[in-house]
Amino acid sequence: MKSLVCRCEDVTDEELRRAVTLGHRDMESLKRYTGLATGWCQGKGCLGSAARLLAVAGGEPGQGITPRPPYHPVSLAALAALDPERL
């Protein structure tokens, strides 16, 4: 049975375990290899589970990931002008 760790990017626990055996033993390396935490939630839904899996597999989960800014930067003024009723 397929067990998803990162729903946004469809990364399974099997893929994470395989990545760790290939030498990706920290969160940033796992992110770059599997796409973990690069979807809509930016890791808010999957980093905890991935860190736990990494710790059990003998990796180093404590470092976290490098956050990236949005591809198309949005000004705060543009966000403040949004109508919350239309979101």
C-alpha positions as CSV (number, residue, x, y, z in Angstrom):
1,M,0.0,0.0,0.0
2,K,1.3,3.5,-0.9
3,S,1.8,5.7,2.1
4,L,2.3,9.4,1.2
5,V,4.5,11.7,3.2
6,C,4.2,14.7,1.0
7,R,0.7,15.0,-0.5
8,C,1.5,18.1,-2.6
9,E,4.4,16.4,-4.5
10,D,3.2,12.7,-4.2
11,V,6.4,11.6,-2.3
12,T,6.0,8.3,-0.5
13,D,7.7,6.9,2.6
14,E,9.2,4.3,0.3
15,E,10.9,7.0,-1.8
16,L,12.2,8.7,1.2
17,R,13.7,5.5,2.6
18,R,15.3,4.7,-0.7
19,A,16.8,8.3,-0.9
20,V,18.3,7.8,2.6
21,T,19.9,4.5,1.6
22,L,21.3,6.4,-1.5
23,G,23.1,8.8,0.9
24,H,20.6,11.7,1.2
25,R,20.8,11.9,5.0
26,D,19.6,15.5,5.7
27,M,16.4,17.3,5.0
28,E,17.8,19.7,2.4
29,S,19.2,16.8,0.4
30,L,16.0,14.8,0.7
31,K,14.1,17.9,-0.5
32,R,16.3,18.3,-3.5
33,Y,16.3,14.6,-4.4
34,T,12.6,13.9,-4.0
35,G,10.7,17.2,-4.3
36,L,9.6,16.9,-0.7
37,A,8.2,20.2,0.8
38,T,8.2,22.0,-2.6
39,G,4.4,22.0,-3.2
40,W,1.6,24.3,-2.1
41,C,2.1,23.8,1.6
42,Q,5.9,24.4,1.4
43,G,6.5,21.6,3.9
44,K,3.9,22.6,6.5
45,G,2.1,19.3,6.0
46,C,5.1,16.9,5.5
47,L,8.3,18.1,7.2
48,G,7.4,16.6,10.6
49,S,6.7,13.2,9.1
50,A,9.8,13.3,6.9
51,A,12.0,14.4,9.9
52,R,10.7,11.5,11.9
53,L,11.3,9.0,9.1
54,L,14.8,10.4,8.6
55,A,15.6,10.2,12.3
56,V,14.5,6.5,12.4
57,A,16.6,5.8,9.3
58,G,19.7,7.2,11.0
59,G,19.8,10.5,9.2
60,E,20.2,14.1,10.5
61,P,16.7,15.7,10.6
62,G,17.6,18.7,12.7
63,Q,18.8,21.1,10.1
64,G,15.5,21.8,8.3
65,I,15.2,23.1,4.7
66,T,16.1,26.4,3.0
67,P,12.9,28.4,2.4
68,R,12.5,29.9,-1.1
69,P,10.7,33.1,-2.0
70,P,7.8,33.0,-4.4
71,Y,8.7,32.7,-8.1
72,H,6.8,35.8,-8.9
73,P,7.2,38.2,-6.0
74,V,4.0,39.9,-4.8
75,S,4.0,43.3,-3.1
76,L,2.3,43.6,0.3
77,A,0.2,46.4,-1.2
78,A,-1.2,44.0,-3.8
79,L,-2.0,41.5,-1.1
80,A,-3.7,44.1,1.1
81,A,-5.9,45.2,-1.9
82,L,-7.4,41.7,-2.3
83,D,-11.1,41.3,-1.5
84,P,-11.3,38.5,1.1
85,E,-14.8,37.7,-0.1
86,R,-13.5,36.8,-3.5
87,L,-10.8,34.4,-2.4
